[in-house]
């Protein structure tokens, strides 16, 4: 596979978060893999996410978080007409990282983060 994560050694988690929580999601996931998110990252994600549609298989935005401990491949798409963004996170198989990602997604689907 061209992105460095072999399919047989990868796992994928799909869920959703409140759209207002996309930035806290990206920052939280980045912290899990020791990646420093900056304004350039957020500008790219915000722009890329603007024209997405979760119902369109080609309407998703891909963004890698290449940290020092792992790489997360994010796919994000808005759900038009709702207040949620669908999220898929793919990474090398790591049960602890998977559990942390699932917990982060669960919290950001239920509660709006006020920063």
Z-matrix of the N, CA and C atoms (Angstrom, degrees):
N
C 1 1.441
C 2 1.528 1 109.33
N 3 1.283 2 119.22 1 141.91
C 4 1.452 3 122.99 2 -171.52
C 5 1.522 4 114.51 3 -74.68
N 6 1.328 5 119.26 4 -18.61
C 7 1.458 6 120.37 5 -176.23
C 8 1.522 7 113.64 6 -92.01
N 9 1.330 8 118.81 7 5.86
C 10 1.444 9 121.38 8 174.57
C 11 1.514 10 115.49 9 90.45
N 12 1.320 11 119.23 10 -8.99
C 13 1.455 12 121.72 11 177.50
C 14 1.517 13 107.39 12 -107.00
N 15 1.325 14 115.92 13 112.06
C 16 1.457 15 119.64 14 179.05
C 17 1.518 16 109.18 15 -67.58
N 18 1.320 17 116.38 16 135.29
C 19 1.457 18 121.57 17 -176.33
C 20 1.529 19 112.10 18 -56.39
N 21 1.345 20 117.85 19 -39.66
C 22 1.457 21 120.26 20 -177.69
C 23 1.518 22 112.09 21 -70.41
N 24 1.311 23 118.32 22 -20.02
C 25 1.456 24 121.91 23 -178.38
C 26 1.525 25 111.34 24 -110.39
N 27 1.325 26 117.17 25 21.89
C 28 1.457 27 121.07 26 -177.61
C 29 1.521 28 110.49 27 -119.92
N 30 1.307 29 114.38 28 158.73
C 31 1.450 30 121.08 29 174.52
C 32 1.524 31 108.06 30 -133.28
N 33 1.306 32 116.24 31 156.16
C 34 1.449 33 121.23 32 -177.92
C 35 1.525 34 109.45 33 -134.06
N 36 1.305 35 115.63 34 135.88
C 37 1.461 36 122.71 35 179.84
C 38 1.519 37 106.94 36 -120.21
N 39 1.318 38 116.59 37 130.17
C 40 1.465 39 120.34 38 178.96
C 41 1.517 40 108.87 39 -124.62
N 42 1.318 41 115.18 40 133.50
C 43 1.454 42 121.18 41 -179.01
C 44 1.528 43 107.74 42 -159.47
N 45 1.308 44 116.04 43 -158.44
C 46 1.451 45 121.22 44 175.97
C 47 1.516 46 108.47 45 -146.08
N 48 1.313 47 115.08 46 159.39
C 49 1.459 48 121.71 47 174.28
C 50 1.520 49 107.52 48 -136.20
N 51 1.312 50 116.10 49 161.23
C 52 1.453 51 119.48 50 172.15
C 53 1.526 52 107.43 51 -62.21
N 54 1.312 53 116.76 52 135.96
C 55 1.461 54 120.53 53 -177.26
C 56 1.527 55 111.45 54 -56.69
N 57 1.309 56 116.84 55 -34.58
C 58 1.467 57 120.40 56 177.69
C 59 1.528 58 111.90 57 -63.12
N 60 1.324 59 117.37 58 -16.38
C 61 1.459 60 121.81 59 -178.23
C 62 1.524 61 114.42 60 -100.55
N 63 1.309 62 118.33 61 10.21
C 64 1.470 63 119.44 62 -178.34
C 65 1.525 64 110.71 63 -62.64
N 66 1.303 65 117.76 64 -44.53
C 67 1.471 66 118.98 65 179.65
C 68 1.529 67 111.42 66 -63.65
N 69 1.348 68 119.66 67 -48.73
C 70 1.464 69 118.63 68 175.62
C 71 1.538 70 112.58 69 -59.16
N 72 1.328 71 117.11 70 -32.21
C 73 1.460 72 120.47 71 176.84
C 74 1.524 73 110.28 72 -62.82
N 75 1.320 74 116.50 73 -52.18
C 76 1.462 75 120.75 74 -178.12
C 77 1.529 76 109.83 75 -60.82
N 78 1.313 77 117.49 76 -44.21
C 79 1.465 78 120.36 77 179.80
C 80 1.524 79 111.56 78 -64.67
N 81 1.323 80 117.61 79 -39.31
C 82 1.471 81 121.49 80 179.46
C 83 1.523 82 111.29 81 -68.05
N 84 1.334 83 116.75 82 -44.90
C 85 1.464 84 119.97 83 178.58
C 86 1.524 85 110.62 84 -64.10
N 87 1.318 86 116.67 85 -40.64
C 88 1.463 87 120.35 86 178.84
C 89 1.529 88 110.69 87 -60.81
N 90 1.315 89 116.65 88 -40.22
C 91 1.470 90 120.03 89 178.94
C 92 1.523 91 111.36 90 -63.35
N 93 1.325 92 117.26 91 -33.42
C 94 1.466 93 120.48 92 179.67
C 95 1.526 94 112.91 93 -63.18
N 96 1.331 95 116.94 94 -28.36
C 97 1.470 96 120.41 95 -177.42
C 98 1.530 97 111.80 96 -112.83
N 99 1.325 98 116.70 97 11.98
C 100 1.458 99 122.57 98 178.30
C 101 1.530 100 111.44 99 60.69
N 102 1.324 101 114.80 100 52.99
C 103 1.464 102 122.12 101 176.34
C 104 1.520 103 107.44 102 -117.06
N 105 1.314 104 117.26 103 130.96
C 106 1.460 105 122.03 104 -179.22
C 107 1.527 106 109.92 105 -90.70
N 108 1.318 107 116.33 106 105.46
C 109 1.464 108 121.41 107 177.78
C 110 1.526 109 108.15 108 -75.41
N 111 1.325 110 115.69 109 136.40
C 112 1.461 111 118.99 110 176.77
C 113 1.528 112 109.92 111 -127.99
N 114 1.295 113 115.66 112 -175.68
C 115 1.464 114 121.07 113 -178.22
C 116 1.514 115 113.57 114 -60.76
N 117 1.341 116 116.93 115 -33.50
C 118 1.458 117 120.49 116 178.41
C 119 1.525 118 110.59 117 -63.73
N 120 1.328 119 115.82 118 -42.50
C 121 1.468 120 119.73 119 178.42
C 122 1.522 121 110.08 120 -60.13
N 123 1.312 122 115.16 121 -50.32
C 124 1.451 123 118.50 122 -176.22
C 125 1.525 124 111.74 123 -63.91
N 126 1.334 125 117.89 124 -40.11
C 127 1.470 126 120.56 125 176.86
C 128 1.528 127 110.67 126 -59.03
N 129 1.333 128 116.45 127 -44.20
C 130 1.472 129 120.64 128 179.89
C 131 1.522 130 111.08 129 -63.49
N 132 1.329 131 116.60 130 -44.48
C 133 1.469 132 120.28 131 -178.26
C 134 1.518 133 110.69 132 -67.41
N 135 1.309 134 116.70 133 -45.75
C 136 1.467 135 120.41 134 -179.42
C 137 1.528 136 111.19 135 -60.66
N 138 1.317 137 116.73 136 -43.44
C 139 1.471 138 121.17 137 178.41
C 140 1.515 139 110.93 138 -67.07
N 141 1.333 140 117.13 139 -46.58
C 142 1.466 141 121.36 140 -179.01
C 143 1.505 142 113.35 141 -63.97
N 144 1.308 143 116.79 142 -34.56
C 145 1.467 144 121.94 143 -177.86
C 146 1.528 145 112.33 144 -75.42
N 147 1.319 146 117.34 145 -22.65
C 148 1.471 147 121.40 146 -172.32
C 149 1.526 148 114.33 147 -59.41
N 150 1.313 149 119.09 148 -31.89
C 151 1.463 150 119.98 149 -177.44
C 152 1.516 151 113.81 150 -108.27
N 153 1.319 152 117.62 151 23.15
C 154 1.461 153 120.30 152 -174.33
C 155 1.518 154 112.60 153 -89.72
N 156 1.335 155 115.26 154 161.95
C 157 1.462 156 122.42 155 178.68
C 158 1.530 157 107.79 156 -150.48
N 159 1.318 158 116.33 157 115.24
C 160 1.468 159 121.76 158 -176.75
C 161 1.528 160 112.54 159 -61.50
N 162 1.318 161 117.96 160 -22.62
C 163 1.468 162 120.97 161 -179.70
C 164 1.526 163 113.11 162 -83.52
N 165 1.321 164 116.70 163 -10.62
C 166 1.465 165 122.02 164 -179.92
C 167 1.519 166 109.29 165 -102.32
N 168 1.335 167 118.90 166 115.52
C 169 1.471 168 120.36 167 -178.77
C 170 1.530 169 113.64 168 -57.58
N 171 1.329 170 117.01 169 -23.34
C 172 1.464 171 121.11 170 178.74
C 173 1.519 172 111.62 171 -101.83
N 174 1.330 173 116.93 172 5.96
C 175 1.457 174 121.62 173 -175.23
C 176 1.515 175 114.33 174 -100.77
N 177 1.334 176 116.81 175 26.11
C 178 1.459 177 121.60 176 -179.18
C 179 1.519 178 110.71 177 -104.49
N 180 1.322 179 116.46 178 154.17
C 181 1.462 180 122.08 179 176.59
C 182 1.529 181 109.03 180 -107.17
N 183 1.321 182 116.91 181 127.89
C 184 1.465 183 123.35 182 179.50
C 185 1.522 184 109.58 183 -100.25
N 186 1.332 185 115.42 184 137.00
C 187 1.458 186 119.34 185 176.82
C 188 1.522 187 109.47 186 -149.43
N 189 1.328 188 117.86 187 123.28
C 190 1.468 189 119.59 188 178.30
C 191 1.526 190 111.16 189 -88.85
N 192 1.319 191 115.40 190 143.33
C 193 1.460 192 121.89 191 169.59
C 194 1.524 193 105.65 192 -113.25
N 195 1.316 194 115.94 193 101.38
C 196 1.458 195 121.28 194 -174.68
C 197 1.525 196 108.13 195 -96.69
N 198 1.324 197 114.61 196 92.85
C 199 1.451 198 120.43 197 -178.09
C 200 1.514 199 112.36 198 -90.22
N 201 1.321 200 115.57 199 179.52
C 202 1.464 201 119.98 200 178.71
C 203 1.523 202 111.89 201 -80.71
N 204 1.338 203 117.32 202 -20.00
C 205 1.469 204 120.45 203 -178.60
C 206 1.520 205 113.26 204 -104.97
N 207 1.320 206 117.92 205 -22.11
C 208 1.470 207 122.32 206 -179.83
C 209 1.526 208 108.26 207 -170.20
N 210 1.325 209 114.99 208 168.24
C 211 1.462 210 121.85 209 174.45
C 212 1.517 211 108.38 210 -117.19
N 213 1.314 212 115.86 211 131.78
C 214 1.459 213 121.90 212 174.71
C 215 1.517 214 108.15 213 -110.33
N 216 1.325 215 116.36 214 132.39
C 217 1.461 216 121.69 215 176.15
C 218 1.521 217 107.03 216 -104.93
N 219 1.321 218 116.21 217 108.06
C 220 1.462 219 121.67 218 -178.43
C 221 1.516 220 110.11 219 -92.87
N 222 1.311 221 115.56 220 138.86
C 223 1.461 222 122.45 221 168.01
C 224 1.515 223 104.84 222 -124.33
N 225 1.312 224 116.17 223 128.09
C 226 1.458 225 122.07 224 -176.09
C 227 1.521 226 109.65 225 -128.63
N 228 1.327 227 115.56 226 142.70
C 229 1.467 228 119.73 227 175.29
C 230 1.522 229 109.13 228 -154.32
N 231 1.310 230 115.27 229 134.69
C 232 1.455 231 119.76 230 175.74
C 233 1.518 232 110.22 231 -73.80
N 234 1.304 233 115.17 232 153.16
C 235 1.458 234 122.22 233 174.95
C 236 1.526 235 105.95 234 -105.95
N 237 1.357 236 117.18 235 94.80
C 238 1.462 237 120.60 236 -175.09
C 239 1.529 238 112.14 237 -52.31
N 240 1.327 239 114.95 238 135.96
C 241 1.453 240 120.67 239 178.94
C 242 1.522 241 113.34 240 86.42
N 243 1.335 242 117.06 241 1.69
C 244 1.463 243 119.41 242 178.64
C 245 1.527 244 109.30 243 -129.05
N 246 1.305 245 115.11 244 -178.79
C 247 1.459 246 121.14 245 179.99
C 248 1.520 247 111.88 246 -107.27
N 249 1.345 248 116.41 247 23.43
C 250 1.460 249 119.83 248 -176.99
C 251 1.523 250 111.82 249 -123.68
N 252 1.321 251 113.86 250 156.51
C 253 1.458 252 123.08 251 174.38
C 254 1.522 253 106.89 252 -121.55
N 255 1.311 254 116.59 253 129.42
C 256 1.456 255 121.26 254 178.17
C 257 1.525 256 108.24 255 -82.76
N 258 1.322 257 115.37 256 140.34
C 259 1.454 258 121.78 257 -174.17
C 260 1.523 259 109.89 258 -131.45
N 261 1.309 260 116.03 259 137.64
C 262 1.457 261 121.54 260 170.23
C 263 1.521 262 106.61 261 -127.90
N 264 1.331 263 115.87 262 131.44
C 265 1.457 264 121.34 263 179.44
C 266 1.520 265 107.62 264 -123.04
N 267 1.329 266 115.95 265 122.61
C 268 1.462 267 120.98 266 178.10
C 269 1.512 268 108.21 267 -116.02
N 270 1.337 269 115.51 268 138.91
C 271 1.460 270 119.81 269 -179.72
C 272 1.522 271 109.08 270 -157.74
N 273 1.323 272 115.28 271 167.02
C 274 1.458 273 120.33 272 176.37
C 275 1.529 274 108.84 273 -60.76
N 276 1.303 275 115.38 274 145.76
C 277 1.456 276 121.35 275 -177.39
C 278 1.527 277 111.21 276 -56.44
N 279 1.332 278 115.58 277 120.49
C 280 1.463 279 123.27 278 179.92
C 281 1.526 280 105.66 279 -160.76
N 282 1.319 281 117.30 280 106.98
C 283 1.468 282 121.15 281 -174.02
C 284 1.525 283 113.00 282 -62.29
N 285 1.320 284 117.22 283 -38.44
C 286 1.466 285 120.08 284 -179.81
C 287 1.527 286 110.07 285 -66.72
N 288 1.328 287 117.16 286 -45.65
C 289 1.464 288 120.67 287 178.30
C 290 1.523 289 110.60 288 -62.44
N 291 1.316 290 117.48 289 -41.37
C 292 1.465 291 121.10 290 177.50
C 293 1.525 292 110.86 291 -58.37
N 294 1.309 293 117.30 292 -46.29
C 295 1.469 294 121.28 293 179.99
C 296 1.529 295 111.05 294 -62.06
N 297 1.314 296 116.96 295 -39.96
C 298 1.470 297 120.55 296 179.40
C 299 1.531 298 111.13 297 -67.24
N 300 1.319 299 116.70 298 -40.77
C 301 1.466 300 120.45 299 177.93
C 302 1.521 301 110.06 300 -64.33
N 303 1.332 302 117.15 301 -45.62
C 304 1.463 303 121.07 302 179.67
C 305 1.527 304 111.45 303 -60.33
N 306 1.322 305 117.16 304 -40.97
C 307 1.468 306 121.14 305 178.62
C 308 1.520 307 110.56 306 -64.32
N 309 1.328 308 116.65 307 -44.64
C 310 1.461 309 121.34 308 179.02
C 311 1.528 310 110.68 309 -59.96
N 312 1.330 311 116.68 310 -47.40
C 313 1.464 312 120.77 311 179.63
C 314 1.530 313 111.16 312 -61.92
N 315 1.306 314 116.71 313 -42.55
C 316 1.465 315 121.14 314 -179.60
C 317 1.532 316 111.36 315 -60.52
N 318 1.308 317 116.57 316 -45.94
C 319 1.472 318 120.45 317 -179.78
C 320 1.532 319 111.62 318 -64.58
N 321 1.330 320 116.88 319 -42.11
C 322 1.458 321 120.32 320 -176.17
C 323 1.531 322 112.86 321 -78.38
N 324 1.318 323 116.66 322 -9.38
C 325 1.470 324 120.82 323 173.24
C 326 1.529 325 110.37 324 -85.76
N 327 1.296 326 116.54 325 -23.38
C 328 1.467 327 120.72 326 -173.81
C 329 1.516 328 115.02 327 -101.74
N 330 1.322 329 117.10 328 -32.48
C 331 1.450 330 121.34 329 -172.63
C 332 1.519 331 110.75 330 -128.57
N 333 1.329 332 116.19 331 137.55
C 334 1.460 333 119.05 332 177.27
C 335 1.526 334 108.68 333 -84.72
N 336 1.310 335 116.15 334 129.40
C 337 1.449 336 122.42 335 -179.00
C 338 1.528 337 107.79 336 -84.95
N 339 1.310 338 115.51 337 131.66
C 340 1.471 339 121.25 338 176.36
C 341 1.519 340 106.17 339 -109.70
N 342 1.326 341 114.79 340 116.00
C 343 1.481 342 118.75 341 -178.20
C 344 1.491 343 110.89 342 -109.18
